[in-house]
Amino acid sequence: SGVARDASDMLKTVGFQVADPSNFSPEYAGSAQIQAGPQSVDQAYTVARFFPSSRVTLTDNTEPGVTVLLGSLYNGALTAEDLQRVQENQGTQHLPVGEVDEVTVAGTPLKAGV
């Protein structure tokens, strides 16, 4: 979907390795859900910084990497100014972007008539 591509492009801009965006169903009711298996939890919280009001969810995935599910309340990619602000306020509790495995962004296909 277009929003998934925009979010993927935003993450690429700041240096994340990003897979091709995809679609998913059913629709997620929140802003964004950041999914990761046990070995990628720190990475998920690093990615979540770029998605305000997102929720990190632990999955049973054994593969490295993070999946971002964009929901019905997602307001679009951050502006250049907001991206810079997030990067400047990284803090020590988050990984450097370069240490995050591949990120996959998925959005719900647009419904006809919406």
Contacts in CASP RR format, 6 or more apart in sequence:
PFRMAT RR
TARGET T0000
AUTHOR 0000-0000-0000
METHOD contacts of the structure
MODEL  1
SGVARDASDMLKTVGFQVADPSNFSPEYAGSAQIQAGPQSVDQAYTVARF
FPSSRVTLTDNTEPGVTVLLGSLYNGALTAEDLQRVQENQGTQHLPVGEV
DEVTVAGTPLKAGV
1 21 0 8 1.000
1 23 0 8 1.000
1 70 0 8 1.000
1 107 0 8 1.000
1 108 0 8 1.000
1 109 0 8 1.000
1 110 0 8 1.000
2 21 0 8 1.000
3 70 0 8 1.000
3 74 0 8 1.000
3 76 0 8 1.000
3 77 0 8 1.000
3 107 0 8 1.000
4 21 0 8 1.000
4 22 0 8 1.000
4 23 0 8 1.000
4 70 0 8 1.000
4 105 0 8 1.000
4 106 0 8 1.000
4 107 0 8 1.000
5 21 0 8 1.000
6 76 0 8 1.000
6 77 0 8 1.000
7 21 0 8 1.000
7 51 0 8 1.000
7 68 0 8 1.000
7 70 0 8 1.000
7 74 0 8 1.000
7 76 0 8 1.000
7 77 0 8 1.000
7 105 0 8 1.000
8 18 0 8 1.000
8 19 0 8 1.000
8 20 0 8 1.000
8 21 0 8 1.000
8 103 0 8 1.000
8 105 0 8 1.000
9 77 0 8 1.000
10 50 0 8 1.000
10 77 0 8 1.000
10 78 0 8 1.000
10 83 0 8 1.000
11 18 0 8 1.000
11 47 0 8 1.000
11 50 0 8 1.000
11 103 0 8 1.000
11 105 0 8 1.000
12 18 0 8 1.000
13 83 0 8 1.000
14 50 0 8 1.000
14 83 0 8 1.000
14 86 0 8 1.000
14 87 0 8 1.000
14 97 0 8 1.000
15 97 0 8 1.000
15 98 0 8 1.000
16 47 0 8 1.000
16 97 0 8 1.000
16 98 0 8 1.000
16 100 0 8 1.000
16 103 0 8 1.000
17 98 0 8 1.000
17 100 0 8 1.000
17 101 0 8 1.000
17 102 0 8 1.000
17 103 0 8 1.000
18 102 0 8 1.000
18 103 0 8 1.000
18 104 0 8 1.000
18 105 0 8 1.000
19 102 0 8 1.000
19 103 0 8 1.000
19 104 0 8 1.000
19 105 0 8 1.000
21 104 0 8 1.000
21 105 0 8 1.000
21 106 0 8 1.000
21 107 0 8 1.000
22 104 0 8 1.000
22 105 0 8 1.000
22 106 0 8 1.000
22 107 0 8 1.000
23 106 0 8 1.000
23 107 0 8 1.000
23 108 0 8 1.000
23 109 0 8 1.000
24 69 0 8 1.000
24 106 0 8 1.000
24 107 0 8 1.000
24 108 0 8 1.000
25 108 0 8 1.000
25 109 0 8 1.000
26 108 0 8 1.000
27 71 0 8 1.000
27 72 0 8 1.000
27 108 0 8 1.000
28 69 0 8 1.000
28 70 0 8 1.000
28 71 0 8 1.000
28 72 0 8 1.000
28 108 0 8 1.000
29 71 0 8 1.000
29 72 0 8 1.000
29 73 0 8 1.000
30 53 0 8 1.000
30 55 0 8 1.000
30 71 0 8 1.000
30 72 0 8 1.000
30 73 0 8 1.000
30 74 0 8 1.000
31 51 0 8 1.000
31 52 0 8 1.000
31 53 0 8 1.000
31 54 0 8 1.000
31 55 0 8 1.000
31 70 0 8 1.000
31 71 0 8 1.000
31 73 0 8 1.000
31 74 0 8 1.000
31 75 0 8 1.000
32 48 0 8 1.000
32 51 0 8 1.000
32 53 0 8 1.000
32 54 0 8 1.000
32 55 0 8 1.000
32 68 0 8 1.000
32 69 0 8 1.000
32 70 0 8 1.000
32 71 0 8 1.000
32 74 0 8 1.000
33 54 0 8 1.000
33 55 0 8 1.000
33 56 0 8 1.000
33 57 0 8 1.000
33 68 0 8 1.000
33 69 0 8 1.000
33 71 0 8 1.000
34 44 0 8 1.000
34 45 0 8 1.000
34 47 0 8 1.000
34 48 0 8 1.000
34 51 0 8 1.000
34 54 0 8 1.000
34 55 0 8 1.000
34 56 0 8 1.000
34 57 0 8 1.000
34 66 0 8 1.000
34 67 0 8 1.000
34 68 0 8 1.000
34 69 0 8 1.000
35 44 0 8 1.000
35 56 0 8 1.000
35 57 0 8 1.000
35 59 0 8 1.000
35 61 0 8 1.000
35 66 0 8 1.000
35 67 0 8 1.000
35 68 0 8 1.000
35 69 0 8 1.000
36 43 0 8 1.000
36 44 0 8 1.000
36 56 0 8 1.000
36 57 0 8 1.000
36 58 0 8 1.000
36 59 0 8 1.000
36 61 0 8 1.000
36 65 0 8 1.000
36 66 0 8 1.000
36 67 0 8 1.000
37 44 0 8 1.000
37 58 0 8 1.000
37 59 0 8 1.000
37 60 0 8 1.000
37 61 0 8 1.000
37 62 0 8 1.000
37 65 0 8 1.000
38 58 0 8 1.000
39 62 0 8 1.000
39 64 0 8 1.000
40 61 0 8 1.000
40 64 0 8 1.000
40 65 0 8 1.000
40 66 0 8 1.000
40 101 0 8 1.000
41 56 0 8 1.000
41 58 0 8 1.000
42 94 0 8 1.000
42 95 0 8 1.000
43 64 0 8 1.000
43 65 0 8 1.000
43 66 0 8 1.000
43 95 0 8 1.000
43 99 0 8 1.000
43 100 0 8 1.000
43 101 0 8 1.000
44 56 0 8 1.000
44 66 0 8 1.000
45 56 0 8 1.000
45 93 0 8 1.000
45 94 0 8 1.000
46 94 0 8 1.000
46 95 0 8 1.000
46 97 0 8 1.000
46 99 0 8 1.000
46 100 0 8 1.000
47 66 0 8 1.000
47 68 0 8 1.000
47 100 0 8 1.000
47 103 0 8 1.000
48 54 0 8 1.000
48 56 0 8 1.000
49 86 0 8 1.000
49 90 0 8 1.000
49 94 0 8 1.000
50 78 0 8 1.000
50 83 0 8 1.000
50 86 0 8 1.000
51 68 0 8 1.000
51 74 0 8 1.000
52 75 0 8 1.000
52 78 0 8 1.000
53 73 0 8 1.000
54 68 0 8 1.000
64 101 0 8 1.000
64 102 0 8 1.000
65 100 0 8 1.000
65 101 0 8 1.000
65 102 0 8 1.000
65 103 0 8 1.000
65 104 0 8 1.000
66 100 0 8 1.000
66 101 0 8 1.000
66 102 0 8 1.000
66 103 0 8 1.000
66 104 0 8 1.000
67 103 0 8 1.000
67 104 0 8 1.000
67 105 0 8 1.000
67 106 0 8 1.000
68 103 0 8 1.000
68 104 0 8 1.000
68 105 0 8 1.000
68 106 0 8 1.000
69 106 0 8 1.000
69 107 0 8 1.000
70 105 0 8 1.000
70 106 0 8 1.000
70 107 0 8 1.000
70 108 0 8 1.000
71 107 0 8 1.000
71 108 0 8 1.000
72 108 0 8 1.000
78 86 0 8 1.000
90 96 0 8 1.000
END
